[in-house]
Amino acid sequence: MESKKERQEKGVMGQNNLTYGEVLFETLAQCLHFIRNKYGAFTKDGGKFIDLGHGTGKGVLAACLMHRFDKCEGIELLDNLFEQSKLMKESFEEHMKDHVSPIYELKSEEAE
């Protein structure tokens, strides 16, 4: 696994602050649905979705597909995961450009 290799190279293995895991689309959908039902959120367009430690960016893409956020943003410290997220973003934009109106700007920024 690339994230494990980079964590070893950077000497951050075993630290609780860099645990890698994938979010499933269904799980994120259930979370947003729960928040909508319990707190009345997501009833109108807008807001900001931020995924700290976004890995390959799947959660950010899922969020922008489930709600019309003003901005969906991911922040990732591991370079290899950040690079994978940029490739995923490019692939998504290429496949969707003829199917979806350009309402979202997917932005990739490297954490400093």
C-alpha positions in Angstrom: 0.0 0.0 0.0 1.5 3.3 -1.1 0.3 5.3 1.9 2.0 2.8 4.3 5.2 3.1 2.3 5.2 6.9 2.4 4.3 6.9 6.1 7.3 4.6 6.8 9.6 6.9 4.7 8.4 10.0 6.6 8.8 8.3 9.9 5.2 8.7 10.9 4.2 5.0 11.2 2.3 4.1 14.4 1.2 7.6 15.1 -2.6 7.7 15.7 -2.9 10.9 13.6 -2.2 9.2 10.2 -4.5 6.2 10.1 -5.6 5.4 6.5 -9.1 4.2 5.6 -11.5 4.4 2.7 -14.9 6.0 3.0 -17.7 4.2 1.2 -20.2 6.2 -0.9 -23.1 4.5 1.0 -21.6 5.3 4.4 -21.2 9.0 3.6 -24.7 9.1 2.1 -26.1 7.6 5.3 -24.2 10.2 7.4 -25.6 13.1 5.3 -29.1 11.6 5.4 -28.9 11.2 9.2 -27.7 14.9 9.6 -30.5 16.1 7.3 -33.2 14.2 9.3 -31.9 14.9 12.8 -30.8 18.5 12.4 -32.6 19.8 9.2 -29.3 20.4 7.3 -28.9 20.1 3.6 -32.4 21.2 2.8 -31.2 23.9 0.5 -28.1 24.3 -1.7 -24.9 25.7 -0.3 -22.4 25.1 2.4 -18.9 23.7 2.4 -17.7 20.1 2.7 -14.1 19.6 3.9 -12.5 16.2 4.1 -9.3 16.3 6.3 -7.0 13.6 5.2 -9.0 13.0 2.0 -6.8 10.1 0.7 -7.6 9.5 -2.9 -10.5 12.0 -2.8 -13.4 9.5 -3.0 -15.3 11.2 -0.1 -15.0 14.6 -1.7 -16.4 13.4 -5.0 -19.2 11.5 -3.2 -20.1 14.6 -1.3 -20.3 16.8 -4.4 -22.6 14.2 -6.0 -24.9 14.0 -3.0 -25.5 17.7 -2.3 -25.0 21.0 -4.1 -22.3 22.3 -1.8 -20.8 25.7 -2.6 -17.4 24.1 -2.2 -16.1 20.5 -1.7 -12.5 20.4 -0.6 -10.0 17.8 0.4 -6.8 18.2 2.3 -4.1 15.5 2.2 -0.6 15.4 3.7 0.7 12.3 2.0 2.0 13.2 -1.5 1.2 9.9 -3.2 -2.4 10.0 -2.0 -2.7 13.6 -3.1 -1.3 12.7 -6.6 -3.8 9.9 -6.8 -6.6 12.3 -5.9 -5.6 14.6 -8.7 -5.8 11.7 -11.2 -9.2 10.7 -9.9 -10.4 14.3 -10.2 -9.2 14.6 -13.8 -10.8 11.3 -14.7 -14.1 12.3 -13.1 -14.1 15.6 -14.9 -13.2 14.0 -18.2 -16.0 11.4 -17.9 -18.6 13.8 -16.7 -18.0 16.9 -18.9 -20.6 15.9 -21.4 -23.1 14.7 -18.8 -23.2 17.3 -16.1 -23.5 21.1 -16.3 -20.4 22.8 -15.0 -21.8 23.8 -11.6 -18.9 22.6 -9.5 -15.3 23.5 -9.6 -13.3 20.6 -8.2 -10.1 22.1 -6.7 -6.9 20.3 -5.8 -4.5 22.0 -3.5 -1.5 20.4 -1.8 -1.3 20.9 2.0 1.7 22.8 3.2 
